[in-house]
Amino acid sequence: MKRNIVIAVVTAAALVGGGTATALAVAGDDENTTSVTRTDDDRDDRDERADRDDKDDRDDDGTGAAAPASGKVTAAEAIATALDHTPGTAVSAELDDGSWEIDVLAEGDTWHTVRIAPDSGKVLSAHQDDEDDAAEVRAALKNATVTAEQAARAAESKGTVVSVDLDDDGDGDGDDRAWDTETHASGGEREWKVDLRSGAVVADRDDD
């Protein structure tokens, strides 16, 4: 009789808790020992709640937001591929409309735009442009030792590089000039300047 009462009480408690339970009754001389085991239903509920809480935490702190993907080909790799196709000096690279767009200043001061597929690294197209600022660009890069490709690789330490561009403003000796780069990371978009001579990466003051 005592054993039946114990089993009934345990079963009722499990039903109130929203799950199922297994009751084991062991009869001794004057006492009963009862063990209750929670089933997988309760563990599944706890796991689902934990997953939801995890997702909410990621959304709150911004780490759950995915940065725009550049595909398998980095900015530096896209620049290298463009220069293999069209030799010259890479002046800018930008992930635009689903492809890398590289501006190259070639011999004879002719400008070329080369498009690279960000997933395969293949050259999608190449054509000559009618830009007329070749002299200014060559003057800006006169004493530079860091190329656009090297600047892109340097900026990779800050996030996924989505653009590299020559900042050709500044005084005549190029002290104020740099490679302007933009990166995407979990913290959002940031802009950086890469020194033309040392390759040092510093935050763009205008981006603060």
C-alpha positions in Angstrom: 0.0 0.0 0.0 2.8 2.5 0.9 4.5 1.8 -2.4 1.4 2.5 -4.4 1.0 5.8 -2.6 4.6 6.9 -3.3 4.2 6.1 -7.0 1.0 8.0 -7.2 2.5 11.1 -5.6 5.6 11.0 -7.9 3.4 10.6 -11.0 1.3 13.6 -10.0 4.3 15.8 -9.4 5.7 14.9 -12.9 2.4 15.8 -14.6 2.3 19.2 -12.8 5.9 19.9 -14.0 5.0 19.4 -17.6 7.1 16.4 -18.2 7.3 12.7 -17.5 9.1 10.8 -14.8 10.1 7.3 -14.0 9.4 6.2 -10.4 11.3 3.4 -8.8 10.0 2.1 -5.5 12.1 -0.3 -3.4 10.4 -1.8 -0.4 12.4 -2.4 2.8 11.4 -3.6 6.2 10.0 -0.2 7.4 10.8 2.4 4.7 10.5 3.0 0.9 13.3 4.5 -1.2 12.0 6.4 -4.3 14.1 7.7 -7.2 12.7 10.1 -9.8 14.4 10.6 -13.2 13.6 13.6 -15.4 13.2 12.6 -19.1 14.6 14.2 -22.3 11.5 16.4 -22.6 12.7 18.7 -19.9 16.3 18.8 -21.2 15.0 19.6 -24.7 13.0 22.5 -23.3 16.1 23.8 -21.4 18.3 23.5 -24.6 15.7 25.4 -26.6 15.6 28.2 -24.1 19.4 28.4 -23.9 19.6 28.6 -27.7 17.1 31.5 -27.7 19.0 33.3 -25.0 22.3 32.8 -26.8 20.9 34.3 -30.0 19.4 37.3 -28.1 22.8 37.9 -26.5 24.6 37.9 -29.9 22.0 40.3 -31.4 22.3 42.7 -28.4 26.1 43.0 -28.5 26.3 43.1 -32.3 28.5 40.0 -32.6 25.7 38.1 -34.3 25.7 40.5 -37.2 27.6 39.1 -40.2 30.0 41.5 -42.0 29.6 41.8 -45.8 31.4 38.8 -47.2 34.1 39.4 -49.8 34.1 35.8 -51.0 37.2 33.7 -51.1 39.4 36.3 -52.8 40.8 39.0 -50.6 41.5 42.6 -51.8 45.3 41.9 -51.9 44.7 38.7 -54.0 42.4 40.6 -56.4 45.0 43.3 -56.9 47.7 40.8 -57.6 45.5 39.0 -60.2 44.6 42.3 -61.9 48.3 43.3 -62.2 49.1 39.9 -63.7 46.5 40.6 -66.3 47.2 44.3 -66.8 50.8 45.2 -65.7 51.1 48.6 -64.1 50.4 50.3 -60.7 47.3 49.5 -58.8 45.8 52.7 -57.5 42.5 51.4 -56.0 40.5 48.3 -55.3 36.9 48.1 -54.3 34.3 45.4 -53.8 31.5 46.8 -55.9 28.4 45.2 -57.5 29.5 41.7 -56.7 33.0 41.9 -58.0 36.4 43.4 -57.3 37.1 46.5 -59.3 40.8 47.4 -59.7 42.0 50.6 -61.2 45.5 50.2 -62.8 47.8 53.0 -64.1 49.7 51.3 -66.9 52.6 52.4 -69.1 52.0 55.4 -71.2 49.8 56.8 -68.4 46.8 54.9 -69.6 44.1 53.8 -67.1 42.5 50.4 -67.0 39.7 48.9 -64.9 39.9 45.2 -64.2 37.1 43.3 -62.7 37.8 40.1 -60.6 35.3 37.5 -59.5 35.4 37.4 -55.6 34.6 33.7 -55.5 36.9 32.3 -58.1 39.5 35.0 -58.7 38.9 35.0 -62.5 39.2 38.1 -64.6 35.7 39.0 -65.6 36.5 42.0 -67.8 39.1 44.7 -68.5 38.9 48.0 -70.3 40.7 51.2 -70.8 39.5 54.4 -69.1 39.9 58.1 -70.1 41.2 59.4 -66.8 43.6 62.3 -67.0 45.2 62.5 -63.5 48.1 60.2 -64.1 50.7 62.8 -63.4 49.2 63.6 -60.0 49.1 59.9 -59.0 52.6 59.3 -60.1 53.7 62.3 -58.1 51.9 61.0 -55.0 53.6 57.7 -55.3 57.0 59.0 -56.1 58.6 58.2 -52.8 56.2 55.4 -51.8 57.5 52.0 -50.8 54.2 50.4 -49.9 52.0 49.2 -52.8 48.2 49.0 -52.8 48.5 45.2 -52.4 50.8 45.6 -49.4 48.5 48.1 -47.9 45.5 45.7 -48.2 47.5 43.0 -46.5 48.4 45.3 -43.7 44.8 46.4 -43.1 43.7 42.8 -43.0 44.7 42.8 -39.3 41.7 45.1 -38.7 39.1 43.1 -40.5 37.9 42.1 -44.0 39.2 44.7 -46.4 36.6 45.9 -48.9 38.4 48.9 -50.4 41.8 50.4 -50.9 42.3 53.8 -52.4 45.2 56.2 -52.8 44.7 59.4 -50.8 46.7 61.8 -53.0 45.9 65.0 -51.0 48.6 66.6 -48.9 51.8 68.6 -49.4 54.4 68.1 -52.1 56.6 65.7 -50.3 53.8 63.2 -49.6 53.9 63.3 -45.8 50.1 63.6 -45.6 49.4 60.9 -48.2 48.4 57.4 -47.5 46.4 54.4 -48.6 42.8 54.8 -47.5 41.3 51.4 -46.6 37.9 50.3 -45.4 37.3 47.2 -43.4 34.3 45.2 -42.1 34.4 43.3 -38.8 32.0 42.3 -36.0 32.3 45.9 -34.7 31.1 47.4 -38.0 32.7 49.4 -40.7 36.0 51.2 -40.0 38.4 53.3 -42.1 42.2 53.1 -41.8 45.2 54.9 -43.2 48.2 52.9 -44.3 51.4 54.9 -44.5 53.0 55.0 -48.0 56.5 54.4 -46.6 56.3 52.4 -43.4 53.0 50.5 -43.9 51.8 51.5 -40.4 48.1 51.2 -40.0 46.3 53.9 -38.0 42.6 54.7 -37.6 41.3 57.4 -39.9 40.6 60.5 -37.6 37.7 61.5 -39.8 36.1 58.1 -39.0 36.1 58.6 -35.2 
